[in-house]
Amino acid sequence: MNTVDFSIHYNKLDTSYTMPQKHEHNHYEIYYLVSGERFYFIEDQIFHVHPGDLVFISKGYIHRTTEADSSMGAHARYVVYFTETFLRQLLSQAQVSELLSCFYHDTKVVHLTVAQQNFIESLLTKLADEYSNHQPGGELYQRVLLTELLLFSNRLNFDLVYHHLNELNPVYLTIHKIVQHVRKNYREKLTLTAIANEFYISPYYLSRMFKQVTGLTLTEYLNNTRIKAAQQLLRTTDLPISAISEQVGYESHSHFGRVFRKFTSCSPMQYRKTHRTAKAENLSL
């Protein structure tokens, strides 16, 4: 998906399947579960996903699906990937921004009524056919259908609380609480041992279970959280890089620079310059 602005895939798996590692990308993703059950880790939440659930994953969000306890891994799902560029060839930037608002609710999963399921499955089938058949005007029609999908999504009731925590097994519930703990306290000095003690489990058990659920080590997740916070500060403030390093929890500025480069392939200074240049260009359009 690095060079593709749009794709849609339907997969039906009759055997156990877990994503081998965490997944993160620079496009938007809509996941619709047709059958089976899944646990879905998204950025800082874990959901128990059922048939008829629509899942919204914004670009840059860490996510991973694993089999739910009762499903034995068998499931069928649609996955839609797209970039803003794909929609901007049909719509204005303001219209695209409005359509993407469904990705930025606190709730990432919405359960559809039977009527809504029938509608969305018909729409996704049509969209998948257009994508695979390469008919004249196919790309334009794909943009139209994707726009309809996003319009439908934005009219859903995201205010309904999705009681995903009630259905998580003890391991997933514990990891969910630990993820929330890291997100709340990432500015502090956090260690595997200290967090394990906080939740009355062994460091070995925490390390193994965290990797199993999220696809990341605890240290990788902590660094990911800190670097995303640093990126936000680099884009939106004039704080010195040394101050940002301290503010997101790094005691060593040089270590912050190494970790930042590992996650972004550029230095903090280069990141700030690139994004400010891009912002200035967008304002001039």
N, C-alpha and C positions, 0 to 999 in steps of 0.2 A: 504493500500500500504506500510505499514511499513516493512513487511517481504516478499513482493512479488517484484521480479526484473523486471517483465514485465506483462502488461495487456492491453487489448484494449476493449472498450465498445462503442456500438452504442445505442443511445437513441433518441426516437422521442416523444416529449411532445406536446399535443394538448391544454394544458391550460397554464396559466401564471406560470412562474417559475423564481425565483431569488435565487441565492446561499444565504443561511441564514446568512453566515458570511464570513469573509476573509478566504482564503485558502493558505496554504504554506506547502511545503513538500520537502524531500530530493531526489526526483527523477525528471527526465525531463518529460515534457508533450508536446505533439503535439495535437492541437485541430483543427478539420476541420468542418466547418459549412456547412451542406448539404442544409438546408432550414431555413427560418426565418431570423430575424435580432437580434443582441445582442449588448449591450454595454459591453466592456471588460476592466476592470481596471487591469493593469499589472505593479506592482512595482512603477513606477512614470509617467505612461502614461495611457490615456484612449482612446480606439479605438471603432469606430462604425464598427462592423463586419457583413459582408454580406455573402450570399451563395457563395461558391467557395473561401472563404478566409481560409488560413492556418495560424495558430497562434502558435508561439514558446515560451514556458515558461520554463526558466531555473530553475534548482533546487534552492530552497531558495527564489524564487521570490514570493512576495505577489500577489495574483490575485483573482478576483471575477467577475462573469458575472451577468448582470441584463438585464431585457427585454428592448428592444429599443422602442421608442415611437410608431412606426407604426406596430409592430409585434404582439401585444397582448400576447406576451410570447411564442406562439407556435413556436417550432423549432425542428430541427433534427441535431444531430452532432455525430461525432466520437471523442473519446478521447483515446490517446495512452500514457501510462505511462511506463517508463523504467529507469533502473539504468545503470551506467557505467559497473557494474559487469556483467550484462546480456550480454553486447557486448564483454567484455574482454574474455569470454569463446570461442570466435570465432576469435577475432582480437587482434592485439598488442595494447599497450597503445598509441603509436603514431598514429595509425590508428583511434582509438576511439576518441582521442583528435581532430583529423582532422574532423571527422564526426560531432562532437558536435559544430563545429564553427558556424553552422546556428543559434544557440541559443544566440549568443553574438553580433549580429548586433543591431544597434540603433533601427531599425525597427523590431517590433515583429510580424507584420501581413503582409502577402503577398497575393495579389489577383491573382488567377490563371486564365489563359486563358481557353476557353472551352475544348480544347484538353488536357490541363494539368489537368483540373477537371475530365475528363473521365479517365485519367490514374490513378490519385490518388484515385478516388473512387473504381476503379477496384482493385487496390493494397490493400486498406484498407479493402475491402470486403474479399479478399483472406486471409489477415492477421487475420481478426476476425474469419473466418471459421477455420483456423488452430488453433487458440487459444481455440476455444470452442469444437472442434471435437476430440482432443486428439489422433491423428493418430500416428503410428510409425514414429519416426524421427521428430515429430511435433515441439519440442523445437528448434532443429537445423534449421528447415525451417523458424520458426518465427524469428530467428536471421538473417537469410539470407534476409527475406522480410523487416525486420526493417532496415537492412543495405541498402537495395535498396531504402527505403523511405528516409533515411538520405542523401544518395547520390543524389537523386532527389532534395531534399530540398536545398542542398548546391549549386546546379546549378541554382537555381532561382535568379532572379535579385533583390537583396536586396537594390540596389542603387536607385530604383524607389521610389520617395517620396510618402508615403501613407498619403493622405490628410484627416486624421481622424478628425482633429479639426473642419473642415468645416461642419461636419455633426453632431456635438454634440449639444444637446439642451442647453439652457443657464445655467441650474444647473450643468450639467456635465462639461461644458466649464469652469465655475467658479471654480469647485473643481479641475479640471486639473491644472489651474493656481495656485491654492493654494498648491497643491502637489509639483509643480515645485518650488514655493517659499520656501517651507519647505526644499526640497532637496538642494537648493542653500544656505540657511541660517541656517541650523541646528546647526552650531557651535555657533550661537548667542543665546541670551535669547529670546525665542519665547513663547508667551502666546496666548491663545484662543482669548482674548479680543483685543490684539494688532494686530493679523492677521485679525480678523473681521473688525477692523477699517481700516486696510490697503486696504481691498477690499469693504468697504462701505456696509457691511451687519451686521446684529445683531449676537452676539455670540451664541444665541440660534439657529438661523437659520443655521449658519455655523456648529455647533455641530451636528444638526439633519441631514443636507444634507451630511456632510462628512461621517457620519456613514452609511447612506443609499447607497452611491456610493461605498465606499471602504470596508465596513464591519468592519472598525476600528474607534475608537475615534481619534480625532486629536492628543491627547497625546500619544496614543498607536502607531500611525504612526510615530510621531516625535521620540519616544524612539526606535522604530524599526530601523529607519534610522540611529540614533546615534550608536546603538549597532552594526549594520553591519559595520559602519565605524571603530568602535573600534576593531572589529574582524579582519578587514583588517590590521590595525596597529599592532595588537598583532602578527599576522602571519608574517609580513614582516619587522618589525623594532625592535630595542632593546630599544625603549623608555620606561621609567618607567611607570607603570600603572597609577600613579597619573597624569603624564603628558598627557597620552592618555585620561584620564577622562576629563581633562580640554579642550583638543584639540577638542573633539567631543561635547562639549557644556554643561558638567555637572559642576556645581559649588561645589557640595558636592561629595567627593570621596566615602564616605560610601553609598550615594544614588546611585551612578554609580554602585557600587558593587551589590547592591540589585536588580537593574533593569537588570543588565547583567545576574545575576543568574536566574532571572525570565524568561528571553528570551532563555537562553542556558542551564539551569539546571547545570551550573558549574560556578566557580569563574573565573575572568579574568586570574589569574595565572594558574589555571588548564587548561584553554582553550589554553593558549600559550604553555604550556608544552606538551599537547596532540598533537597539530598540528605540533610542531617542531619534536616530536618523529616520527609522521607519515611521515613527509617530509624526515627525515633521513633514514627511512626504505625504502621509495620509491627510494631514490638515490642509495641505496645499491643493489637494484634489478638488 
